[in-house]
Amino acid sequence: QAQAFVVSLPTTRLPPPPAAMYLRAAAVCIAAAAACTNILVPAGSSVDGSTIIAYNADSPGFLGALSHWPAAKHEAGETREIYRWDDGKRLGAIPQVPETYNVVGNTNEHQLTIGESTFGGLEILDASGDQAVCDPDYGCIDYGQLIWVTLGRAKTAREAIKTMDHLMQTYGYASSGESFSIADTKEVWLMEVIGKGNITKGSVWVATKIPDGSVCAHANQARTTKFIPNQPDVFQYSPDVITFAKKLGLYDGEDADFSFSDVYDPLTFEGARFCEARVYSFFSKIAADEERITDHLDYVKGYNLTNRMPLYVKARHPISVNETMWHMRNHFEGMWFDPTKDVSAGPWQGPERLGVGLTYKAKGKEYVNERFIGTQYTGWGMVANQRPSHKYSVLWFGVDDASFSVRVPFYGAVTRVPLTWSDANCTGLDPCRKAQGLPGTMMKFSIHNMYWINSVVANYAYSRYDTIAPAVQRRLVEIEGELMQALEKADAEVDKADDAVEVATKFSYTAAERVHSAWMELFGELFATYVDGYTAVPDPTNKVCGCKKQQNPFPAEWNEEVAARAGDHYRVPDGSVR
């Protein structure tokens, strides 16, 4: 059981810190809400008995690319350098194990996948920055390296939970609160973790197995409330998860009433509106009628924080990889939160509010910009499929805004990644990319970098959302459909091949290169079609260009708003000579 691998706190009661340190600062909440979204689908909830983890890694300063660590044997005394994912700071170097597995992005050769979203939690327990208590010889590990080191060492979800716990308690956990999605071919778990600040080394955590027939999601708000002890097939946890809170004066109730989220990540308006609303957007599409998910609308609006949603809901139908991809592109379409239905959407009715924060003030009041799943500042995203009927998992990987990003199927066993997609072992660090000769950084555009090509296409779509965005998504559907058909054929070959790793690598490598070329061509087509605000359509009667340039008038509602605000400035006087 996982409890056996955790270092206990000293028995002495720690002095309580100032009361203010127990609070979740609003700025911290908003910063966390700008981060990631995950969807968890266990085997009994998918169309084919596989498991699915979807993950958008969101950050406006993060160049998306695919990391890779080859399988390797290690000599005694070897160490692995640990650099913090968020800012690139070196945290230390921990001892290597004798053998590590092939890791591609967030999956490995044994079909283990891990995703995350940051919830932050109580300020006193924030172990990011330089606040963590670390091993004096080897340093700490942060949440990003916790994922990738674990993928190199574990084969199953339960092994991953054990490994993650060991790493955090042994070396120290240098991050704030995190929700981790962990899946193998049979099981899907949600593991929620928070560090111990500068109080002592390690973390406290709870892991919950998501039952077959249900689905789960998380989006920068801790979601685990109560858990049942002594049922390790359903719940695992650190033995001090409750006693640590009591020693800090965070909780003084009965153990049976303890709620991880309520104690370590108390709900706020921001946690409901910016975070739980994204979970709601998924649940509202997939939850069985008996879940009555719409009863929680007042909660996710931020109006009633006592009306919490369940951790997971029964699915009304089995879910596929393709459907999951589209849930990760959600913009609250057709919902109460839909940001395309008023003047703030602009004349082109786009959901994005580019280059601004999640809140703003007007006439002394504070307002929100909705935070949906398919945000423009995603660095990279994945829909990982762990498949018991095949040799390898498939990481459907895309970069930049998931709304306009083609997902490419990378087998978990691939040994090479095209330069246009590759991040080597850099995990987004620009100095590392430069040192390894990879094309493009966050400050240097390159047509040989898929992130930049996707960003060009996406940003063109933002400029005339109602017209260009559907054109991009039509092409996206075509390409992903072709890739899914190609994967079926490749699976048949990979599953029977003696050189399966090489066959899988060639397939994924070629598919990724073709998508890069196709998306470059698509931008040219889009630019020629929609340049200067017109739409070029074929017109064989035009002997000059064989085309016609159609106008795209503003919506009537937008024209009326302009007229109301501008008064007579643009008005044609009555009775004018025409």
Secondary structure as UniProt FT lines:
FT   HELIX           2..5
FT   HELIX           19..22
FT   HELIX           26..33
FT   STRAND          37..41
FT   HELIX           43..45
FT   STRAND          51..58
FT   TURN            60..61
FT   STRAND          66..69
FT   STRAND          72..73
FT   TURN            76..77
FT   STRAND          79..83
FT   TURN            85..87
FT   STRAND          90..95
FT   STRAND          99..100
FT   STRAND          103..104
FT   TURN            105..106
FT   STRAND          107..108
FT   TURN            109..110
FT   STRAND          113..120
FT   HELIX           123..125
FT   TURN            128..131
FT   TURN            136..138
FT   HELIX           143..151
FT   TURN            152..153
FT   HELIX           157..171
FT   STRAND          177..183
FT   STRAND          188..195
FT   TURN            197..199
FT   STRAND          203..209
FT   TURN            212..213
FT   STRAND          214..218
FT   TURN            229..230
FT   TURN            232..234
FT   STRAND          235..237
FT   TURN            239..242
FT   HELIX           243..247
FT   TURN            248..249
FT   HELIX           255..257
FT   HELIX           260..264
FT   HELIX           269..270
FT   HELIX           271..276
FT   HELIX           277..286
FT   HELIX           289..291
FT   HELIX           293..296
FT   HELIX           297..300
FT   TURN            301..302
FT   TURN            305..306
FT   STRAND          312..315
FT   HELIX           321..327
FT   TURN            328..329
FT   TURN            333..334
FT   TURN            336..337
FT   TURN            339..340
FT   HELIX           343..345
FT   TURN            346..349
FT   TURN            354..355
FT   STRAND          359..362
FT   TURN            363..364
FT   STRAND          365..368
FT   TURN            376..377
FT   STRAND          378..386
FT   TURN            388..389
FT   STRAND          394..399
FT   HELIX           402..404
FT   STRAND          408..411
FT   TURN            412..413
FT   TURN            419..421
FT   STRAND          422..424
FT   TURN            427..428
FT   HELIX           430..435
FT   TURN            436..437
FT   TURN            442..443
FT   TURN            447..448
FT   HELIX           450..463
FT   HELIX           465..496
FT   TURN            498..499
FT   HELIX           500..530
FT   HELIX           531..533
FT   STRAND          535..538
FT   TURN            540..541
FT   TURN            543..545
FT   STRAND          547..550
FT   HELIX           556..566
FT   TURN            567..570
FT   TURN            574..575
//
